[in-house]
Amino acid sequence: MTFQQKLDAIVEKNNSLLCVGLDPDFEKLPGRFKKKKHPQFAFNKFIVDQTYDLVCCYKPNSAFYEARGAEGISELKMTCDHIHEKYPEIPVLLDFKRGDIGNTNRAYAKFAFEYLNADAITLQPYQGIEALQPFLDYKEKGIFILCKTSNPGSGEFQNIHIRHPEFISGSQTTKMLKWIRQTHHPEFTEGQVQHDRLYEYVAFQVVNKWNKNKNCFLVVGATYPKELKRIREIVRDMTILVPGIGHQAGDLEKTLKAGLNAKKAGLIVAVSRSIIFAKNPRGEAEKLRSEINSFRS
């Protein structure tokens, strides 16, 4: 079963686009968990067992485990194993954000997909498809490429206007212009085809050139609903991971109106701290799922 098939099945079963981020910052763990032999795992197990019927996936962020060294990595593995063993229908999306040259990426991919058995992973695109090929070769795994990130400074590079190198020639420009007009922008001009923002170009490359195995997806922050709308136009029904709701103050209504695809799906709405550190994690997850679904009807 591919990641997309697994995701589609759990979205239907749990009627949910909600992803709970398992980001167990050790300093913020409740005291009762810090006393446990495996504190991060015990906390994660509590969260997962509280919310398993309300989510479409879980997203552990590797950084919070790596910060504790070998013990943290062990508890990340325990967390992934617990989800796969007790709730095998729920995908695990590893928030990894790696990107390096090919042989290094082979090692990263082996760690994520063979040791942790993650169903999907987040990656950065800026060394190109050649470097990321070791991840893409895992055809049944989901590859989430950072496109427009949620942080305030993301525009420093991602919003830069660029001229597409492959569209310099007249024939390529004509071909691209025809595709854009047919799919979503009949009013586009040749100048607009040749000058785009970097995040838009990343989206175009991923959906049209990198997705040969149908296992590519994008990451777009909820803090940028206008950009999310533009990316949805480019990628059509492709699934998009959307972080930034909650503590980063992304607007849920604007995000859903901008990002839902034609099937009223196609989003994974990732929420971490506002659920896992809430007094009632299940209640908060249930509330968010209901809010999300109110825009899907």
Secondary structure, DSSP 8 states (H G I E B T S, - for coil): --HHHHHHHHHHHHT--EEEEE---GGGS-HHHHTSSSHHHHHHHHHHHHHTTT-SEEEEBHHHHHTTTHHHHHHHHHHHHHHHHH-TTS-BEEEEEE---HHHHHHHHHIIIIIS--SEEEE--TTHHHHHHHHHT-TTSEEEEEEE-SSGGGHHHHT-EEE-GGGSSHHHHHHHHHHHHHHT-TT--HHHHHEEEHHHHHHHHIIIII-TTS-EEEEE-TT-HHHHHHHHHHHTT--EEE--BSTT-B-HHHHHHHH--TTS--EEEEE-HHHHTSSSHHHHHHHHHHHHHTTT-
